[in-house]
Amino acid sequence: MTEVQFADFMKLDIRVGTIVTAQPFPEARKPAFKLDIDFGGDIGIRKSSAQITVHYDCDQLIGRQVLAVVNFPPRQIGPFMSEVLTLGVPDANGEVVLIQPSLDVPNGGRLY
């Protein structure tokens, strides 16, 4: 593993947001959902493609707070433009489990 300086970590803008819509993304090569995430304030609502179909259904994602990198450039995923990278960690089988705060917090809060 390569060590990085704290200043490198600070370049990442990781924020908390609330999922306001979640839809199937059948055009994706791997099973995924299209998410609209509200980061509040100046950031507003951003779109994300997330490969989280094993542990989550669209209905149960609405209202869930998640963490995402909001300062990567947008990335084209098939016909969809993903604006943020929603963060997760692998379970024992390598499937994504979302990272979320343990308590409700204001949208837009920055990870530190």
C-alpha positions in Angstrom: 0.0 0.0 0.0 1.3 3.4 -0.9 1.3 6.0 1.9 -0.2 9.4 1.2 0.1 12.7 2.9 -2.9 14.2 4.9 -3.0 16.9 2.3 -3.8 14.3 -0.3 -6.7 13.0 1.7 -8.0 16.5 2.1 -8.3 16.8 -1.7 -11.2 14.3 -1.6 -14.5 16.0 -0.9 -16.5 13.2 0.8 -20.0 14.4 1.8 -23.1 12.9 3.3 -26.4 13.0 1.3 -29.8 11.5 1.3 -31.1 9.3 -1.5 -34.2 10.9 -2.9 -34.8 8.6 -5.9 -33.6 5.1 -6.8 -34.3 3.4 -10.1 -33.2 0.2 -11.8 -30.4 0.7 -14.4 -31.0 -2.2 -16.8 -28.6 -0.7 -19.4 -25.6 -1.1 -17.1 -23.2 -4.0 -17.8 -23.3 -5.1 -14.2 -26.6 -4.9 -12.1 -26.9 -1.4 -10.7 -29.3 1.4 -9.6 -29.5 5.0 -10.7 -29.6 7.2 -7.6 -30.4 10.9 -7.1 -28.7 12.0 -3.9 -29.5 15.3 -2.1 -26.3 16.9 -0.6 -28.1 20.1 0.3 -26.7 23.6 0.1 -24.4 24.5 -2.8 -24.0 20.9 -4.0 -27.7 20.1 -4.4 -28.9 16.9 -6.0 -26.3 14.7 -7.8 -26.7 11.5 -9.8 -24.8 8.3 -9.1 -24.7 4.8 -10.6 -24.2 2.2 -7.8 -23.8 -1.6 -8.0 -25.7 -2.3 -4.8 -28.5 -4.6 -6.1 -27.6 -7.6 -3.9 -28.3 -6.0 -0.5 -30.7 -3.2 -1.4 -34.0 -2.6 -3.3 -34.9 0.7 -4.8 -37.8 1.3 -2.3 -35.6 0.7 0.8 -32.9 3.2 -0.5 -35.2 6.2 -0.5 -34.4 8.4 2.6 -31.1 6.5 3.4 -28.1 8.7 4.0 -24.9 7.7 2.2 -21.3 9.0 1.8 -20.0 9.9 -1.6 -17.0 11.6 -3.2 -18.5 14.8 -4.8 -15.4 16.3 -6.5 -14.5 13.6 -9.0 -15.3 14.5 -12.6 -18.5 13.1 -14.0 -18.2 9.6 -15.5 -20.2 8.2 -18.4 -21.7 4.8 -17.5 -23.6 3.6 -20.6 -26.3 6.1 -21.3 -26.0 7.6 -17.8 -23.7 10.3 -16.5 -22.7 9.6 -12.9 -21.7 12.7 -11.0 -20.6 11.3 -7.6 -19.0 8.1 -6.4 -21.2 6.5 -3.8 -19.0 4.7 -1.2 -19.3 1.2 0.1 -17.3 -1.7 1.4 -17.3 -5.3 0.4 -19.1 -8.0 2.4 -17.6 -11.5 2.8 -18.7 -12.3 -0.8 -17.4 -9.1 -2.3 -20.8 -7.4 -2.6 -21.2 -3.7 -1.8 -22.5 -2.6 1.5 -23.1 1.2 1.7 -21.3 3.4 4.1 -23.6 5.6 6.1 -23.6 7.6 9.3 -24.9 5.9 12.4 -27.1 8.9 13.2 -29.0 11.3 11.0 -26.8 14.2 10.1 -27.4 17.3 8.0 -26.9 16.7 4.2 -23.7 18.1 2.9 -21.6 17.4 6.0 -18.0 16.7 5.0 -16.1 13.7 6.2 -13.1 14.5 8.4 
